[in-house]
């Protein structure tokens, strides 16, 4: 798949979205979730429900395939392979540009993650 951008979600519900070449410009600490967006897309049916359990406003939408990284100490972009990853300090590839995660309460983490789940489209 072809990466076209990423969004980094921080503890304070701050979101940085950018092209892969701007990875170094994003803050390097307090990362909670990283979503990498790919050029490849798929169709998904979206709708709301009325008070009688009937679908309303049904429509097909296009979303990008994504890869999510979360719950790690380190996150990285390997500039030679243009691949993203997560893990411990020992797992960061030589030459990769890394960011650091941080621990937050479960309640705060779910606030961040629910924001991620509602933010499914890449907008360049």
Biotite code that builds the C-alpha atoms (Angstrom):
import biotite.structure as struc

atoms = struc.array([
    struc.Atom([0.000, 0.000, 0.000], chain_id="A", res_id=1, res_name="UNK", atom_name="CA", element="C"),
    struc.Atom([1.053, 3.604, -0.591], chain_id="A", res_id=2, res_name="UNK", atom_name="CA", element="C"),
    struc.Atom([1.240, 5.926, 2.468], chain_id="A", res_id=3, res_name="UNK", atom_name="CA", element="C"),
    struc.Atom([-0.140, 9.402, 1.755], chain_id="A", res_id=4, res_name="UNK", atom_name="CA", element="C"),
    struc.Atom([-0.156, 10.932, 5.226], chain_id="A", res_id=5, res_name="UNK", atom_name="CA", element="C"),
    struc.Atom([-0.540, 10.443, 8.944], chain_id="A", res_id=6, res_name="UNK", atom_name="CA", element="C"),
    struc.Atom([-2.311, 11.880, 11.948], chain_id="A", res_id=7, res_name="UNK", atom_name="CA", element="C"),
    struc.Atom([-0.787, 11.875, 15.408], chain_id="A", res_id=8, res_name="UNK", atom_name="CA", element="C"),
    struc.Atom([-3.136, 12.111, 18.373], chain_id="A", res_id=9, res_name="UNK", atom_name="CA", element="C"),
    struc.Atom([-1.661, 13.465, 21.596], chain_id="A", res_id=10, res_name="UNK", atom_name="CA", element="C"),
    struc.Atom([-2.886, 13.296, 25.222], chain_id="A", res_id=11, res_name="UNK", atom_name="CA", element="C"),
    struc.Atom([-4.444, 16.746, 25.185], chain_id="A", res_id=12, res_name="UNK", atom_name="CA", element="C"),
    struc.Atom([-6.657, 15.744, 22.218], chain_id="A", res_id=13, res_name="UNK", atom_name="CA", element="C"),
    struc.Atom([-4.318, 17.630, 19.895], chain_id="A", res_id=14, res_name="UNK", atom_name="CA", element="C"),
    struc.Atom([-4.153, 16.183, 16.393], chain_id="A", res_id=15, res_name="UNK", atom_name="CA", element="C"),
    struc.Atom([-1.330, 16.772, 13.939], chain_id="A", res_id=16, res_name="UNK", atom_name="CA", element="C"),
    struc.Atom([-2.001, 15.621, 10.390], chain_id="A", res_id=17, res_name="UNK", atom_name="CA", element="C"),
    struc.Atom([0.548, 15.860, 7.651], chain_id="A", res_id=18, res_name="UNK", atom_name="CA", element="C"),
    struc.Atom([2.302, 14.324, 4.690], chain_id="A", res_id=19, res_name="UNK", atom_name="CA", element="C"),
    struc.Atom([4.970, 11.702, 5.438], chain_id="A", res_id=20, res_name="UNK", atom_name="CA", element="C"),
    struc.Atom([7.739, 14.186, 4.633], chain_id="A", res_id=21, res_name="UNK", atom_name="CA", element="C"),
    struc.Atom([6.632, 16.361, 7.569], chain_id="A", res_id=22, res_name="UNK", atom_name="CA", element="C"),
    struc.Atom([7.059, 13.623, 10.217], chain_id="A", res_id=23, res_name="UNK", atom_name="CA", element="C"),
    struc.Atom([10.031, 15.435, 11.751], chain_id="A", res_id=24, res_name="UNK", atom_name="CA", element="C"),
    struc.Atom([7.987, 18.626, 12.275], chain_id="A", res_id=25, res_name="UNK", atom_name="CA", element="C"),
    struc.Atom([5.397, 16.982, 14.548], chain_id="A", res_id=26, res_name="UNK", atom_name="CA", element="C"),
    struc.Atom([6.027, 17.093, 18.326], chain_id="A", res_id=27, res_name="UNK", atom_name="CA", element="C"),
    struc.Atom([8.043, 14.087, 19.465], chain_id="A", res_id=28, res_name="UNK", atom_name="CA", element="C"),
    struc.Atom([6.520, 13.276, 22.851], chain_id="A", res_id=29, res_name="UNK", atom_name="CA", element="C"),
    struc.Atom([3.161, 12.487, 24.463], chain_id="A", res_id=30, res_name="UNK", atom_name="CA", element="C"),
    struc.Atom([1.931, 10.414, 21.476], chain_id="A", res_id=31, res_name="UNK", atom_name="CA", element="C"),
    struc.Atom([-1.151, 8.286, 22.075], chain_id="A", res_id=32, res_name="UNK", atom_name="CA", element="C"),
    struc.Atom([-2.253, 7.083, 18.626], chain_id="A", res_id=33, res_name="UNK", atom_name="CA", element="C"),
    struc.Atom([-0.820, 7.330, 15.130], chain_id="A", res_id=34, res_name="UNK", atom_name="CA", element="C"),
    struc.Atom([-2.975, 6.653, 12.092], chain_id="A", res_id=35, res_name="UNK", atom_name="CA", element="C"),
    struc.Atom([-1.245, 6.174, 8.752], chain_id="A", res_id=36, res_name="UNK", atom_name="CA", element="C"),
    struc.Atom([-3.464, 6.780, 5.714], chain_id="A", res_id=37, res_name="UNK", atom_name="CA", element="C"),
    struc.Atom([-2.969, 4.960, 2.418], chain_id="A", res_id=38, res_name="UNK", atom_name="CA", element="C"),
    struc.Atom([-3.896, 6.039, -1.112], chain_id="A", res_id=39, res_name="UNK", atom_name="CA", element="C"),
    struc.Atom([-5.950, 2.873, -1.569], chain_id="A", res_id=40, res_name="UNK", atom_name="CA", element="C"),
    struc.Atom([-9.638, 3.288, -0.696], chain_id="A", res_id=41, res_name="UNK", atom_name="CA", element="C"),
    struc.Atom([-12.790, 1.244, -0.163], chain_id="A", res_id=42, res_name="UNK", atom_name="CA", element="C"),
    struc.Atom([-16.524, 1.921, -0.151], chain_id="A", res_id=43, res_name="UNK", atom_name="CA", element="C"),
    struc.Atom([-18.514, 1.711, 3.097], chain_id="A", res_id=44, res_name="UNK", atom_name="CA", element="C"),
    struc.Atom([-22.251, 2.119, 3.718], chain_id="A", res_id=45, res_name="UNK", atom_name="CA", element="C"),
    struc.Atom([-23.075, 4.872, 6.244], chain_id="A", res_id=46, res_name="UNK", atom_name="CA", element="C"),
    struc.Atom([-26.451, 5.813, 7.656], chain_id="A", res_id=47, res_name="UNK", atom_name="CA", element="C"),
    struc.Atom([-28.236, 7.156, 10.708], chain_id="A", res_id=48, res_name="UNK", atom_name="CA", element="C"),
    struc.Atom([-31.182, 5.575, 12.488], chain_id="A", res_id=49, res_name="UNK", atom_name="CA", element="C"),
    struc.Atom([-34.510, 7.198, 13.214], chain_id="A", res_id=50, res_name="UNK", atom_name="CA", element="C"),
    struc.Atom([-36.613, 6.680, 16.359], chain_id="A", res_id=51, res_name="UNK", atom_name="CA", element="C"),
    struc.Atom([-38.382, 3.670, 14.802], chain_id="A", res_id=52, res_name="UNK", atom_name="CA", element="C"),
    struc.Atom([-35.191, 1.772, 14.006], chain_id="A", res_id=53, res_name="UNK", atom_name="CA", element="C"),
    struc.Atom([-35.237, 2.656, 10.295], chain_id="A", res_id=54, res_name="UNK", atom_name="CA", element="C"),
    struc.Atom([-32.205, 3.717, 8.302], chain_id="A", res_id=55, res_name="UNK", atom_name="CA", element="C"),
    struc.Atom([-32.178, 7.322, 7.143], chain_id="A", res_id=56, res_name="UNK", atom_name="CA", element="C"),
    struc.Atom([-29.670, 9.265, 5.064], chain_id="A", res_id=57, res_name="UNK", atom_name="CA", element="C"),
    struc.Atom([-28.110, 6.054, 3.742], chain_id="A", res_id=58, res_name="UNK", atom_name="CA", element="C"),
    struc.Atom([-25.176, 6.565, 1.421], chain_id="A", res_id=59, res_name="UNK", atom_name="CA", element="C"),
    struc.Atom([-21.929, 5.029, 0.204], chain_id="A", res_id=60, res_name="UNK", atom_name="CA", element="C"),
    struc.Atom([-18.774, 6.811, 1.342], chain_id="A", res_id=61, res_name="UNK", atom_name="CA", element="C"),
    struc.Atom([-15.166, 6.348, 0.351], chain_id="A", res_id=62, res_name="UNK", atom_name="CA", element="C"),
    struc.Atom([-12.570, 5.873, 3.083], chain_id="A", res_id=63, res_name="UNK", atom_name="CA", element="C"),
    struc.Atom([-8.850, 5.321, 2.940], chain_id="A", res_id=64, res_name="UNK", atom_name="CA", element="C"),
    struc.Atom([-7.299, 2.154, 4.231], chain_id="A", res_id=65, res_name="UNK", atom_name="CA", element="C"),
    struc.Atom([-5.446, 2.934, 7.456], chain_id="A", res_id=66, res_name="UNK", atom_name="CA", element="C"),
    struc.Atom([-3.005, 1.390, 9.873], chain_id="A", res_id=67, res_name="UNK", atom_name="CA", element="C"),
    struc.Atom([-3.223, 2.349, 13.552], chain_id="A", res_id=68, res_name="UNK", atom_name="CA", element="C"),
    struc.Atom([-0.426, 2.355, 16.095], chain_id="A", res_id=69, res_name="UNK", atom_name="CA", element="C"),
    struc.Atom([-1.113, 2.836, 19.818], chain_id="A", res_id=70, res_name="UNK", atom_name="CA", element="C"),
    struc.Atom([-0.178, 1.765, 23.346], chain_id="A", res_id=71, res_name="UNK", atom_name="CA", element="C"),
    struc.Atom([3.585, 1.802, 22.753], chain_id="A", res_id=72, res_name="UNK", atom_name="CA", element="C"),
    struc.Atom([6.620, 3.538, 24.159], chain_id="A", res_id=73, res_name="UNK", atom_name="CA", element="C"),
    struc.Atom([8.026, 4.433, 20.714], chain_id="A", res_id=74, res_name="UNK", atom_name="CA", element="C"),
    struc.Atom([6.610, 5.114, 17.260], chain_id="A", res_id=75, res_name="UNK", atom_name="CA", element="C"),
    struc.Atom([8.735, 5.606, 14.169], chain_id="A", res_id=76, res_name="UNK", atom_name="CA", element="C"),
    struc.Atom([9.029, 6.330, 10.498], chain_id="A", res_id=77, res_name="UNK", atom_name="CA", element="C"),
    struc.Atom([11.849, 4.568, 8.693], chain_id="A", res_id=78, res_name="UNK", atom_name="CA", element="C"),
    struc.Atom([12.773, 7.033, 5.930], chain_id="A", res_id=79, res_name="UNK", atom_name="CA", element="C"),
    struc.Atom([14.608, 4.433, 3.852], chain_id="A", res_id=80, res_name="UNK", atom_name="CA", element="C"),
    struc.Atom([11.612, 2.085, 3.561], chain_id="A", res_id=81, res_name="UNK", atom_name="CA", element="C"),
    struc.Atom([8.841, 4.656, 4.205], chain_id="A", res_id=82, res_name="UNK", atom_name="CA", element="C"),
    struc.Atom([7.350, 2.280, 6.790], chain_id="A", res_id=83, res_name="UNK", atom_name="CA", element="C"),
    struc.Atom([5.891, 3.114, 10.184], chain_id="A", res_id=84, res_name="UNK", atom_name="CA", element="C"),
    struc.Atom([6.150, 1.054, 13.328], chain_id="A", res_id=85, res_name="UNK", atom_name="CA", element="C"),
    struc.Atom([5.815, 0.881, 17.088], chain_id="A", res_id=86, res_name="UNK", atom_name="CA", element="C"),
    struc.Atom([7.529, -0.880, 19.955], chain_id="A", res_id=87, res_name="UNK", atom_name="CA", element="C"),
    struc.Atom([10.254, -0.509, 22.532], chain_id="A", res_id=88, res_name="UNK", atom_name="CA", element="C"),
    struc.Atom([13.457, 1.524, 22.296], chain_id="A", res_id=89, res_name="UNK", atom_name="CA", element="C"),
    struc.Atom([15.368, -1.608, 21.250], chain_id="A", res_id=90, res_name="UNK", atom_name="CA", element="C"),
    struc.Atom([12.976, -2.173, 18.334], chain_id="A", res_id=91, res_name="UNK", atom_name="CA", element="C"),
    struc.Atom([13.407, 1.258, 16.710], chain_id="A", res_id=92, res_name="UNK", atom_name="CA", element="C"),
    struc.Atom([15.233, 0.604, 13.409], chain_id="A", res_id=93, res_name="UNK", atom_name="CA", element="C"),
    struc.Atom([18.648, 2.194, 12.837], chain_id="A", res_id=94, res_name="UNK", atom_name="CA", element="C"),
    struc.Atom([18.107, 5.562, 11.139], chain_id="A", res_id=95, res_name="UNK", atom_name="CA", element="C"),
    struc.Atom([14.382, 5.742, 11.905], chain_id="A", res_id=96, res_name="UNK", atom_name="CA", element="C"),
    struc.Atom([12.862, 8.982, 13.185], chain_id="A", res_id=97, res_name="UNK", atom_name="CA", element="C"),
    struc.Atom([11.071, 8.192, 16.437], chain_id="A", res_id=98, res_name="UNK", atom_name="CA", element="C"),
    struc.Atom([8.406, 9.727, 18.648], chain_id="A", res_id=99, res_name="UNK", atom_name="CA", element="C"),
    struc.Atom([7.653, 8.807, 22.270], chain_id="A", res_id=100, res_name="UNK", atom_name="CA", element="C"),
    struc.Atom([4.410, 7.660, 23.774], chain_id="A", res_id=101, res_name="UNK", atom_name="CA", element="C"),
    struc.Atom([3.260, 8.448, 27.290], chain_id="A", res_id=102, res_name="UNK", atom_name="CA", element="C"),
    struc.Atom([0.984, 6.864, 29.857], chain_id="A", res_id=103, res_name="UNK", atom_name="CA", element="C"),
    struc.Atom([-2.396, 8.452, 30.586], chain_id="A", res_id=104, res_name="UNK", atom_name="CA", element="C"),
    struc.Atom([-5.438, 7.271, 32.521], chain_id="A", res_id=105, res_name="UNK", atom_name="CA", element="C"),
    struc.Atom([-7.771, 4.759, 30.870], chain_id="A", res_id=106, res_name="UNK", atom_name="CA", element="C"),
    struc.Atom([-10.569, 7.333, 30.844], chain_id="A", res_id=107, res_name="UNK", atom_name="CA", element="C"),
    struc.Atom([-8.395, 9.884, 29.025], chain_id="A", res_id=108, res_name="UNK", atom_name="CA", element="C"),
    struc.Atom([-7.106, 7.257, 26.607], chain_id="A", res_id=109, res_name="UNK", atom_name="CA", element="C"),
    struc.Atom([-10.644, 6.281, 25.574], chain_id="A", res_id=110, res_name="UNK", atom_name="CA", element="C"),
    struc.Atom([-11.456, 9.945, 24.880], chain_id="A", res_id=111, res_name="UNK", atom_name="CA", element="C"),
    struc.Atom([-8.482, 10.099, 22.511], chain_id="A", res_id=112, res_name="UNK", atom_name="CA", element="C"),
    struc.Atom([-9.258, 6.734, 20.890], chain_id="A", res_id=113, res_name="UNK", atom_name="CA", element="C"),
    struc.Atom([-12.940, 7.567, 20.328], chain_id="A", res_id=114, res_name="UNK", atom_name="CA", element="C"),
    struc.Atom([-11.793, 10.719, 18.526], chain_id="A", res_id=115, res_name="UNK", atom_name="CA", element="C"),
    struc.Atom([-9.577, 8.538, 16.329], chain_id="A", res_id=116, res_name="UNK", atom_name="CA", element="C"),
    struc.Atom([-12.476, 6.229, 15.473], chain_id="A", res_id=117, res_name="UNK", atom_name="CA", element="C"),
    struc.Atom([-14.656, 9.147, 14.363], chain_id="A", res_id=118, res_name="UNK", atom_name="CA", element="C"),
    struc.Atom([-11.888, 10.625, 12.201], chain_id="A", res_id=119, res_name="UNK", atom_name="CA", element="C"),
    struc.Atom([-11.635, 8.074, 9.380], chain_id="A", res_id=120, res_name="UNK", atom_name="CA", element="C"),
    struc.Atom([-10.938, 10.151, 6.277], chain_id="A", res_id=121, res_name="UNK", atom_name="CA", element="C"),
    struc.Atom([-7.697, 11.613, 4.972], chain_id="A", res_id=122, res_name="UNK", atom_name="CA", element="C"),
    struc.Atom([-8.101, 15.194, 3.817], chain_id="A", res_id=123, res_name="UNK", atom_name="CA", element="C"),
    struc.Atom([-4.994, 16.643, 2.236], chain_id="A", res_id=124, res_name="UNK", atom_name="CA", element="C"),
])
